[in-house]
Amino acid sequence: MISREELRQLACFECRDDNELAISFYFHPGVPQDKSHREEGILAKDLVGKTLRELRLHTRNRQAVDDLEKILRMAEELHGNQARAKAIFACGARNLWQEFDLPPVASPTKLFVNRRFHLRPLAAVFSEHPRLWVALVDRQSARFLEIQFEQLRELNTFTSPLSRHGRSDGYAGYNAGHAERHVEDEVRRHFRNVAEFLKAAAERRQFEALVIGCQDVNWPVLEQQLHPYVVKRLLGHFSAEIGGMTQEMALSQARSIVSDALQQHHQTLVREAIEGARSKGRGVTGLRRVLRAAELGEVECIIMTPEYSARAVECTNCGHLDSHTVPYSPACGRKTRELSDVCEALVPTAIRNNIR
Ligand SMILES: [Zn+2]
C-alpha cells in the first residue's frame, strides 16, 4: 500500500522535456463473483497494447516503450489470477518504477501517459481511508486496533484489574455501599487511563479517526473522560462486549461507522462550500475561482466528483493555471501549454500543498 510520503514524492515528479514520459497504470481486478477477472485482464492488456502501438508510431522514446512493454507483460500475468487492485508509476528515462497494491475501490483499469503521474484516484484513497483506531473498552480492560486500508493490526491491550478491596462486596450491611463506591472510583480511574492513552496517541498523530466499542451503560462515563483532541477525531461508538469481540466483528462495526461519518462529512463540506460561496465567506465555486483561490493559498479542501474534467492551460514558466485557454500566461507573460484535463496539474499541486 502507498504511504502519504510516497504519494507526495509522486506528486513532485514532472517530466523535464519530451524525451521523458510519466506512465500511470491502474489495474482493477473486477468483482470476484462475476468471474470478470479474466475480462479485466484482457481489458488491461488491450489498453496497454493500443497505447504501445501508438507510442511506437509517434515517438522514438525507447524507455517509455520499454516501460509499457513491461506493463503489458504484467497485464498478461494479471490476466485471470490477480485479486488485488494495483497501480504502477513509471518513467524509464528517470529510472523510476513503482508498484503499489490499492484498495479495490480506488480506480477502474486505466492507463495514462503524460508529463505528470495521474494521482487523482490516490488522493481520494487517503480522504476515504483515514488512519483509524478502534478502541474496545470494558470496565477493567481496553484493546486497541489500528486499521489502515485493508490491514488490521492489534496494537495494545491493557488491564486495570479491580483491587481486592474493590472486588469485595464487604460484609453485608454497612460496608457494601462503601465497596460499591470504591469499585466505581476504580472503573472511572481505568476510563481515565484509557482517555489519557488516547490523548497521547492523538497528540502523536497515531490516528486520524477513532471508533469506540463498549457496553452502552459505560459509554456516558467513558465519554466524559475523553479529551477534546480525541473527541474531535471520534467518529462514533458501538455497543460491544470486548471479551467476545473478534477482530472481524470490530472491523465491520468500525467500517460502517466510518462510512456513515464520511458521507455526512462530505455533505457538510459541500453545503459549507456552497453557502460560503453565496455569502462571500469561506467557499468558492467554479473552476476559475477555485484555481485563483488555490494560487493564493486560500484553499483547505477541493471538492470534485470522480469524473470531473476540464480543459485548461498552465504557464511553462511560473506554473499558473488558467481556465481560459490563453496562449500567454496572464501572471508572467510566458508561453502556456494546454492541459486536456486541469486535474493533471491541480491534483499533484493539492497533494504537495496538503490541500485535502
Ligand atoms: Zn507564468
Residues whose N, C-alpha, C, O or C-beta is under 5 A from the ligand:
A	BS01	ZN	C315 N317 C318 G319 H320 S329 A331 C332 G333 R334
